[in-house]
Amino acid sequence: MSGCQRIAKHWKEACDKLIKERVDDDPDRDWKALALLTDAYGEWGNDDRAFKALEQGLKKNLQHTTEIAKAIRRTGRALAADRSTKFFPIVVAQAFFIGAVGIAVFRTASAAGASASSDTVFINVEAHSIAFTASYFWIIPAVFLSSVIGASQTEAAIPRILRRFQVDIERLDLPNEIKLPNECLEDNEKRIFHGGIYSWRPQRRTLSYTYLAYESVLPLLIMVIGTATGMAVSALVPPDGWDCRHIGHILISIAWLLSAQADGWLNHLWPLNEQNQSKVFWIIGTKDLLVTIATMGGVITTQLGVFNRCSCYTQWGRTGLALPEMPDVAETLFHRLVTTYPAITFTSIGVELVVIPFLICIRYEDALRTFLQRDDRKSNAQWLWRILKKYRTSKAGLRTHLPWTYHSIFRTKRARASDLELQLLTQKSSEEPESMSTETAGAGAASVAH
């Protein structure tokens, strides 16, 4: 998603300069087609080469940009028709996942009745089960992204479309040839090496670690929301507070963070190439297996071990014993089961389901528009672009009409400072004697400016 956003942003800026005759019904159709075309070469790791070839070809054949643009649009429509996004099935799957959480809450309340326990149901145990399920809420936006990005319907479709595009370009008989990196299309090993999918690690890092850290904020937020939800629910199971029941949440979160960090370390130690491809694959596969065992082990340890320790029912001896059979504890548990626990859980689900995807859409709007375009000049999510358009309009209105916004204040301060400097320099120049040398006048003006 990040790579496609970078490509789409470059083409969005370049099309205004390179392609003069734009399509009236969809002025963004050219850059979306170019972004999808360039991104297709990314399956072989040649997206940068394709971008440079197309950009140079358009610059060197400015008299033929209309014909080139028509060929690009045809190829873009073909690639868009080949891409399968599977948006509706993912929505259904998300509904089943969220519904399962709701069923777990209300089934427990129905089985326990007015008490906190029955012969088979203990609300405190079920509450912790819901809490650990919340730690995996990051799956909701992750699955959403995978459905939006999609994939080619067949293995041979993309190479066939790209070869046809090269033939279309050659038929134009351009004065300056556009040579695309089509030699890679026959190299299936290279396609396997680069994964042919968008979740595979890159061959090398091309951006600074500061930018990579900035890009990691949103993924980290997605994970933290689920973990915080789980810890909040566990903290509200009597005895209230943060105690040993949160060890499992912390261990799982640390395992995920270390796994993500390990990918960066491995990329730095062993940059991906054909010589160490097998070694890197097995190292990453082993690492992911160990992390999975660690996370599931944290859940199992909490379920089997923590609930059997008296210290976890007394906050390590700081409070009195709180068992679900006790009348006051039972009343508290049942009340929270039908009010507090669902409120926290479904608020978190709402954030992961609505707010986080909306932030992703704002941050990677160009990439999403590239992936969601169709061959009939429409989009798979017209409603989404209408919402984003209203958001941009509202944001622009706030910046324009509210004088206390950061951008308005910053511009006002810069303007006032520039005017003041100009007035001081003008006043100083008028007060200086005419016989003053040019060097002295320049020095005086410089001292005033400083």
C-alpha positions, 0 to 999 in steps of 0.5 A: 500500500505504501509503495503504490501510494508513492508511485501514485503520488509521483504520477499524479504530479507528473501527469499535469506536466506530461499529458496535456489532453486529459479525459473530461469524464475522469481527469484522474484516469491517466495517473491511476492507469499509470500507477496500476501499470507501474505497480504491475511491474512491482511483482518482478521488482521492476516498478522503479525501472518501469516508472523511469522508462514511462516518464522519460518516454512521455518527456521525449515524445511530447508530440505523441502524448495523446496516442501514448495516453490512449494505450496507457488507458487501455492497459490500465482498464485491462489491469483493473478488470483482472484485479480481484478485490473480494470486498463483499466476501470480506465484509461478510467474514468481518460480520461473522467475526464481530457477531461471534464476539457479540454472541459470546457476551450475550450467551454468557449473560443468558447462561449465567442468569442473574448470578455470576456463575452456573454449573458450566459458565463463569463470567470472570472466565468468559470476560477474560476470554473476550479480553484476549479476543480483543488483542486480536482486533488488529485482524479487522483492518488487516483483512480490510486492507488485503481485500482492498489491495486484491490480486490478479485473477490468474498467474499469466494475466499480468505478463500478457497485458504488459506484453500487449502494452509494449506492442501497442507502444511499438505500433505508434512508431515513436521518434524516441523508443519507450523500452520497458523492462519486459525481459523480466516477464519471462523470469518466473523465478524472479517473480517467485523471488519477489513474491508476486504479492504485496505482503512480501518484504522488499529487496532493500530499504530505499527510505530513511529510518525516520520515514519508516518510523513515521509509517509505522505509527498507524500499524502500531496504533492498530495493535495498541487499540486491541491490546488496550481494550483487552487489558481494560476488560481484564482490569475490570474483572474483580478484583479491579486493577492491573495485576497478573492477569495482564501478563498474557496481554503484555507478553503477546504484545511484546512478541508482536513488536519484537517480530516486527522489529526482527524483520527490520534487523534481518533486512539490515543484516541479510539484504534479500538477494538470490544467494541468500533467498532460501536462508532468509525464507527459513529464518523468517518462517522459523521466526514467525512460527516461534512468535505464533507459539509464544502468543498462543502460549501466552493465552494458554498460560493465562487461561490455565495458570493465572486462574488457578493462582490465589494471588490473581484473585487478591491482587497479590494480597493487596485486596480481599479475595474476590470469587465469582460465587460471592454475592457482591462480586456476582452482582458486579460481574453480571452488571458489567457483563451487560453494560461495561464489557460490551461497551468497551469491546464494541467501541474498540471494534467500531474504532478498528472497523470505521476510524482506522480504515478511514485514517488509512483511506486518508493516508493512502487515498491515491493507492486505494483509488488505484487498486479500486478502479474498474474497467468501466471508468468507475470505482468499487467504492464510490461512496468512500470517495464521496466521504473523503471529498466531504472531509477534504472540503471541510478540512479546507474550510476550517483552515480558511475560516478559523484564524486560530488554526496552526496553518493560519497562525503560521502563515500570519506570523511569517507574513507579519515578520516579513513586513516588519523586516521590510519596514526596518530595512526601508527605515534604516536605508532612509536614515543613512547619509547619501555619502555612505559607501555601498559596503557600509550600507550593506553591513548596516542593513545586514545588522538590522536584519539580524 
